[in-house]
């Protein structure tokens, strides 16, 4: 999910599906400094059974991605 800073809102909108179905999640967390912790905490609160991984995919400061897998 790379929706230019609206990732947190989209997660809230999809909360029920995430809690029931536990889809694999790939979420960009670099749009603001707050996104990094806020989105990680948000996913963990929704479904603590996810294993969370953060990877950086570029030389610059962008492209930090959260992966949530079961």
Backbone as JSON Lines, residues from 0, in Angstrom:
{"i":0,"aa":"X","n":[0.86,-1.16,0.0],"ca":[0.0,0.0,0.0],"c":[0.91,1.22,0.0]}
{"i":1,"aa":"X","n":[0.78,2.01,-0.99],"ca":[1.52,3.27,-1.09],"c":[0.53,4.32,-1.57]}
{"i":2,"aa":"X","n":[-0.15,4.93,-0.6],"ca":[-1.21,5.88,-0.95],"c":[-0.93,7.27,-0.37]}
{"i":3,"aa":"X","n":[0.33,7.66,-0.48],"ca":[0.78,9.03,-0.24],"c":[0.31,9.63,1.08]}
{"i":4,"aa":"X","n":[0.52,8.91,2.18],"ca":[0.23,9.44,3.5],"c":[-1.13,9.05,4.06]}
{"i":5,"aa":"X","n":[-1.94,8.37,3.3],"ca":[-3.28,7.96,3.78],"c":[-3.28,6.5,4.25]}
{"i":6,"aa":"X","n":[-2.13,5.92,4.46],"ca":[-2.04,4.51,4.85],"c":[-2.74,4.24,6.17]}
{"i":7,"aa":"X","n":[-2.55,5.11,7.15],"ca":[-3.18,4.91,8.46],"c":[-4.71,4.92,8.35]}
{"i":8,"aa":"X","n":[-5.25,5.85,7.59],"ca":[-6.7,5.91,7.38],"c":[-7.2,4.65,6.67]}
{"i":9,"aa":"X","n":[-6.47,4.18,5.69],"ca":[-6.87,2.98,4.96],"c":[-6.85,1.76,5.87]}
{"i":10,"aa":"X","n":[-5.87,1.69,6.76],"ca":[-5.82,0.58,7.71],"c":[-7.05,0.58,8.62]}
{"i":11,"aa":"X","n":[-7.43,1.76,9.09],"ca":[-8.64,1.84,9.93],"c":[-9.88,1.4,9.15]}
{"i":12,"aa":"X","n":[-9.97,1.8,7.92],"ca":[-11.1,1.43,7.08],"c":[-11.14,-0.09,6.89]}
{"i":13,"aa":"X","n":[-9.99,-0.72,6.82],"ca":[-9.9,-2.17,6.58],"c":[-9.77,-2.99,7.86]}
{"i":14,"aa":"X","n":[-9.94,-2.36,9.0],"ca":[-9.71,-3.02,10.29],"c":[-10.41,-4.38,10.4]}
{"i":15,"aa":"X","n":[-11.67,-4.44,10.08],"ca":[-12.43,-5.69,10.2],"c":[-11.85,-6.81,9.35]}
{"i":16,"aa":"X","n":[-11.51,-6.5,8.13],"ca":[-10.93,-7.49,7.23],"c":[-9.58,-7.96,7.76]}
{"i":17,"aa":"X","n":[-8.78,-7.02,8.23],"ca":[-7.46,-7.37,8.76],"c":[-7.6,-8.29,9.97]}
{"i":18,"aa":"X","n":[-8.51,-7.98,10.87],"ca":[-8.68,-8.79,12.08],"c":[-9.27,-10.17,11.78]}
{"i":19,"aa":"X","n":[-10.15,-10.26,10.79],"ca":[-10.78,-11.55,10.48],"c":[-9.94,-12.41,9.55]}
{"i":20,"aa":"X","n":[-9.35,-11.81,8.54],"ca":[-8.72,-12.57,7.46],"c":[-7.19,-12.6,7.5]}
{"i":21,"aa":"X","n":[-6.6,-11.67,8.21],"ca":[-5.14,-11.56,8.32],"c":[-4.43,-11.6,6.97]}
{"i":22,"aa":"X","n":[-4.77,-10.68,6.07],"ca":[-4.07,-10.67,4.78],"c":[-2.61,-10.26,4.98]}
{"i":23,"aa":"X","n":[-1.78,-10.65,4.04],"ca":[-0.4,-10.15,4.05],"c":[-0.46,-8.66,3.77]}
{"i":24,"aa":"X","n":[0.3,-7.89,4.52],"ca":[0.29,-6.44,4.36],"c":[1.68,-5.96,3.97]}
{"i":25,"aa":"X","n":[1.72,-5.05,3.02],"ca":[2.93,-4.35,2.62],"c":[2.56,-2.88,2.59]}
{"i":26,"aa":"X","n":[3.13,-2.1,3.52],"ca":[2.67,-0.73,3.72],"c":[3.87,0.22,3.73]}
{"i":27,"aa":"X","n":[3.83,1.23,2.9],"ca":[4.87,2.27,2.92],"c":[4.7,3.1,4.19]}
{"i":28,"aa":"X","n":[5.82,3.33,4.88],"ca":[5.75,4.07,6.15],"c":[6.69,5.27,6.16]}
{"i":29,"aa":"X","n":[6.99,5.81,5.0],"ca":[7.97,6.89,4.93],"c":[7.37,8.26,4.61]}
{"i":30,"aa":"X","n":[6.07,8.39,4.56],"ca":[5.49,9.67,4.14],"c":[5.61,10.76,5.19]}
{"i":31,"aa":"X","n":[5.72,10.38,6.45],"ca":[5.99,11.36,7.51],"c":[6.77,10.65,8.61]}
{"i":32,"aa":"X","n":[7.44,11.42,9.44],"ca":[8.2,10.82,10.54],"c":[7.29,10.06,11.5]}
{"i":33,"aa":"X","n":[6.08,10.53,11.68],"ca":[5.14,9.88,12.59],"c":[4.65,8.54,12.05]}
{"i":34,"aa":"X","n":[4.61,8.4,10.74],"ca":[4.11,7.16,10.13],"c":[4.85,5.93,10.61]}
{"i":35,"aa":"X","n":[6.15,6.05,10.77],"ca":[6.96,4.87,11.09],"c":[6.41,4.19,12.34]}
{"i":36,"aa":"X","n":[6.34,4.9,13.44],"ca":[5.85,4.28,14.68],"c":[4.34,4.12,14.69]}
{"i":37,"aa":"X","n":[3.62,5.12,14.21],"ca":[2.15,5.06,14.28],"c":[1.59,3.86,13.54]}
{"i":38,"aa":"X","n":[2.06,3.61,12.33],"ca":[1.52,2.51,11.54],"c":[1.95,1.16,12.11]}
{"i":39,"aa":"X","n":[3.19,1.06,12.57],"ca":[3.62,-0.19,13.19],"c":[2.76,-0.49,14.41]}
{"i":40,"aa":"X","n":[2.55,0.5,15.27],"ca":[1.71,0.32,16.46],"c":[0.27,0.01,16.08]}
{"i":41,"aa":"X","n":[-0.24,0.65,15.06],"ca":[-1.61,0.45,14.61],"c":[-1.83,-0.99,14.15]}
{"i":42,"aa":"X","n":[-0.92,-1.49,13.34],"ca":[-1.05,-2.87,12.86],"c":[-0.93,-3.85,14.03]}
{"i":43,"aa":"X","n":[0.03,-3.61,14.92],"ca":[0.2,-4.5,16.07],"c":[-1.04,-4.51,16.96]}
{"i":44,"aa":"X","n":[-1.64,-3.35,17.16],"ca":[-2.86,-3.27,17.99],"c":[-4.02,-4.01,17.34]}
{"i":45,"aa":"X","n":[-4.15,-3.91,16.03],"ca":[-5.23,-4.58,15.31],"c":[-5.1,-6.1,15.35]}
{"i":46,"aa":"X","n":[-3.88,-6.57,15.14],"ca":[-3.65,-8.01,15.01],"c":[-2.26,-8.34,15.54]}
{"i":47,"aa":"X","n":[-2.15,-8.52,16.87],"ca":[-0.83,-8.76,17.47],"c":[-0.15,-10.05,17.01]}
{"i":48,"aa":"X","n":[-0.89,-10.92,16.36],"ca":[-0.3,-12.17,15.88],"c":[0.56,-12.0,14.63]}
{"i":49,"aa":"X","n":[0.47,-10.84,13.99],"ca":[1.34,-10.58,12.85],"c":[2.8,-10.52,13.28]}
{"i":50,"aa":"X","n":[3.68,-11.01,12.43],"ca":[5.11,-10.77,12.57],"c":[5.4,-9.56,11.69]}
{"i":51,"aa":"X","n":[6.05,-8.56,12.26],"ca":[6.28,-7.3,11.57],"c":[7.75,-7.15,11.2]}
{"i":52,"aa":"X","n":[7.97,-6.72,9.97],"ca":[9.32,-6.5,9.45],"c":[9.36,-5.15,8.76]}
{"i":53,"aa":"X","n":[10.44,-4.42,8.96],"ca":[10.63,-3.15,8.26],"c":[11.87,-3.29,7.39]}
{"i":54,"aa":"X","n":[11.72,-2.92,6.13],"ca":[12.83,-2.97,5.19],"c":[12.96,-1.62,4.49]}
{"i":55,"aa":"X","n":[14.18,-1.29,4.14],"ca":[14.47,-0.06,3.42],"c":[14.92,-0.45,2.02]}
{"i":56,"aa":"X","n":[14.29,0.12,0.98],"ca":[14.49,-0.34,-0.39],"c":[15.13,0.68,-1.33]}
{"i":57,"aa":"X","n":[15.88,1.64,-0.79],"ca":[16.56,2.58,-1.69],"c":[17.77,3.18,-0.98]}
{"i":58,"aa":"X","n":[18.55,3.91,-1.73],"ca":[19.72,4.57,-1.16],"c":[19.3,5.81,-0.38]}
{"i":59,"aa":"X","n":[18.25,6.48,-0.82],"ca":[17.77,7.71,-0.18],"c":[17.0,7.43,1.1]}
{"i":60,"aa":"X","n":[16.29,8.46,1.56],"ca":[15.54,8.33,2.81],"c":[14.16,7.71,2.63]}
{"i":61,"aa":"X","n":[13.7,7.63,1.4],"ca":[12.37,7.07,1.15],"c":[12.41,5.56,1.04]}
{"i":62,"aa":"X","n":[11.25,5.0,0.84],"ca":[11.07,3.57,0.56],"c":[11.22,2.67,1.78]}
{"i":63,"aa":"X","n":[10.84,3.15,2.95],"ca":[10.74,2.27,4.11],"c":[9.38,1.57,4.03]}
{"i":64,"aa":"X","n":[9.4,0.26,4.16],"ca":[8.19,-0.53,3.97],"c":[8.01,-1.46,5.17]}
{"i":65,"aa":"X","n":[6.77,-1.51,5.68],"ca":[6.4,-2.45,6.73],"c":[5.75,-3.66,6.09]}
{"i":66,"aa":"X","n":[6.22,-4.83,6.47],"ca":[5.6,-6.09,6.04],"c":[4.98,-6.73,7.27]}
{"i":67,"aa":"X","n":[3.73,-7.16,7.16],"ca":[3.03,-7.84,8.24],"c":[2.58,-9.2,7.73]}
{"i":68,"aa":"X","n":[3.08,-10.25,8.34],"ca":[2.83,-11.61,7.86],"c":[2.44,-12.52,9.02]}
{"i":69,"aa":"X","n":[1.68,-13.53,8.68],"ca":[1.34,-14.56,9.67],"c":[2.01,-15.84,9.24]}
